[in-house]
Amino acid sequence: MITAPSALLLIAALSVTVVVLLIVWIRMPAFLALAAGSLIVGLAARMPLADIPRAFQAGVGDTLGFVAMVIGLGTVMGKLLAESGGAGVVSAAVIRAMGVRRLDWAMMLSGFVIGLPVFFQVGLVLLAPVMFTVAQATGTPLLRLGLPLVAGLSTAHGLVPPHPGPVAALALLHADAGRTLLYSLIVGLPAAIISGPLFTRFATARVSSEPGTMAAQLAGRAATGRPPSLAITLLTILMPVLLMLAAALAQALLPQSPARAALEFAGTPLMAMLLSTLLALVTFGTACGFDRTRNLQFAEEALPPIAGVLLVVGAGGGFARVLDLAGVDTAIAQAMSGTALSPLVLGWLIASLLRISVGSATVSVVTAAGIMAPIVTAMPGVNRELLVVAIGAGSLIAGHVNDGGFWLVKEYLNTTVPQTLATWTVLETIIAVCGLIGVLVLGAFLS
C-alpha cells in the first residue's frame, strides 16, 4: 500500500478530478461516478483488493445510517406541511414580516437559528417546503432563497456547538464550551451574512435554476378547509429544534438522572425527527381534515423522489471512507508537520486540506483537532476556544463531489454539477475564509 504523502495527495486530487469529469463530460450518474472514483483511489493507493469494496460499503452504511431516516422522515413531514397549507401559512407570515426585498435575509437567519441545534440535513428538509412555497408565492428565483438558507445552516453546522465536530474538538483540545459558543456566534453570523445574502446577489446574476422535482413535491398547495394556524405550524416545524436544544441543555446543566436520559434520548436527531413526524400526522393531517388513508398516501408519495438523493449521498460517504482508509488524512498531517504558522492558521489549514480530500466536515474537524492537540500542549498561551472555531471554519471549505451536502444541495436547488460547484462550493469557501479572518481579528482583540 502506498504511504508516501505526496503520492497519496496526488491520488486524491486526481480521483476527484476523474469523478467530476465522469459526471460532467461522460454524463455518468453521480452515484456510479463516485463508486468508480472510489475504485480508482483504492487501486492507485494499492489498498488490499478486498478492503476497497468493504471500505466503500462501510462509508455508504455509516452515511445512510443517519441521513436516510432523517431525510425520509423530514420529507414526509414536509409533504404533510405542504398538503395541509402550513407551508403557505408560514410563507405568508415571512413575506409580511420581511417584505419581498429582504426574503434572502429572512432565509439566512432562519437557517442560522434553526441550524444551531440541528444537523445540516435536518434543517434543510425542515425548511425546504417553506423555501419552495415562498419562491412560488413571490416569483423569487429559487437560488435567491436557497443559497442564503444553506449558508445559514452550514455556518451553524461547522462552527457552533453542540454540533458533533465542534463538540469533539472541544474535548480533544480541552477548550471551554461557553467561550467557544460565544466566539463561534461572533464569528459565524458575519460569515453567514457574507456567504448568504451578499454572495447570493452576485451569484444569481450569473447562475439560475428552475424548481425541480423536490419543489413540485414540497411546495405549498392551496389551503385545505382547515389549514393549521401559524402557531401550530411553527410549533410542529420547530419541534426537532426544541427537542435537540433541550437535550443539549440537559447534558450541560442536569445531573445524571432519568429525566436527563429521557431528554437526551428524545433529542437525538433520529428520535427528534420521528417524534416530530408523528406530531405532524396529527397537526398537519388529522387536525386539517385528512383521514388515515390520505395521511398514508401523502407519506408514500413523499418517498420516491428522494431515492436518487440517497444513492448519491451514500456514494459520497463511500468515496470519503475509501479516501480516509487510503491514508489521505495521515498524508496531510505529515505534509503539514514542521511548519512555522500560527496555531490558529495551522489548524484551519489542516482542516481545510482534510475537507477537500476526505469530504466530511465532521471527520475533518475531529482529525485536525487530534493533530493539533499535542501541538497546543507544547505551546502555552494558544487560545483553544478560537482554535476550535478556526478548525470548524476550515472544515467547511470547498465542499465538492466527495461531500454528501454537495449532492443534497444540488438536488434540492435543482442545479447541475457545474452550477453547484459555482454556488455551493464557492459559498462554503467564503464561510471558511471569513471564519478564519473573524478568528484572527477576534484573537487580536482578545490578546
Summary of the structure (lengths in Angstrom):
residues: 447
radius of gyration: 21.5
end to end distance: 45.8
largest distance: 68.2
contacts: 1759
relative contact order: 0.16
helix: 80%
strand: 0%
